[in-house]
Amino acid sequence: MDYEFLRDITGLVKVRMSMGHEVVGHWFNEEVKENLSLLDEVEAAAQAVKGTENTWQRAGHEYTVWLDGEEVMVRANQLEFSGDEMEEGMSYYDEESLSMCGVEDFLQVVTAYREFVSKK
């Protein structure tokens, strides 16, 4: 999972992720927005579920992050479906709206993000 951190013209940090993980970057850009306490919450949750069968999720305005002891899923809230809304043969997956990765990989991005933000 490759990533890049940039600052836009206003000085805000923007995250770009490799193909297949774009939504993780969108989550950082739309939900985190340099809010390090949110990252604290995610890291604490990752520690809490590690080695258990428990899961944790946090719904944001645009994206929800979900994790268990092994993987992290970030998905756009617009992907919530109930009942039989989707036509047969259609897939819930959309690379721009859903991404999964390992917890360790995700936490490496979180650490790198913190380091980049602190270098203002």
C-alpha positions, 0 to 999 in steps of 0.5 A, spaced: 500 500 500 503 506 497 501 513 499 503 520 499 502 526 503 502 533 500 500 540 503 495 544 498 495 551 497 492 552 504 497 548 508 492 542 509 495 535 509 492 531 503 493 524 502 494 520 496 493 512 496 495 507 491 490 504 486 485 499 490 486 503 497 484 510 494 478 510 499 483 510 505 486 517 503 479 519 502 478 518 509 484 521 511 482 527 507 475 528 509 474 525 516 481 526 519 483 533 517 489 533 521 484 531 527 490 527 531 485 525 537 481 521 531 487 517 530 488 516 537 481 513 538 483 508 532 489 506 534 486 505 541 481 501 538 486 497 534 490 495 540 483 493 544 481 488 539 488 485 537 487 478 539 480 478 540 474 476 536 471 483 537 470 489 532 470 496 532 467 501 527 466 509 527 462 512 522 464 519 520 460 524 516 462 521 509 466 514 511 466 509 516 472 505 518 471 498 521 476 494 524 478 487 527 484 484 530 487 483 523 484 488 518 481 494 517 475 496 512 474 503 510 467 505 506 463 510 504 457 511 507 453 512 501 455 504 500 450 502 506 444 498 503 438 495 506 434 489 503 434 488 496 436 495 493 441 492 489 439 488 482 441 481 482 448 480 479 451 487 481 457 488 486 457 492 492 465 493 491 467 500 488 474 501 488 473 509 490 468 507 495 471 501 499 478 499 501 480 493 506 487 492 508 491 489 514 491 493 521 499 493 521 499 497 514 494 501 516 497 503 522 503 505 519 500 510 514 497 513 521 504 513 524 507 516 517 501 521 517 502 524 524 509 525 523 508 529 516 503 533 520 507 535 525 513 537 520 508 544 519 
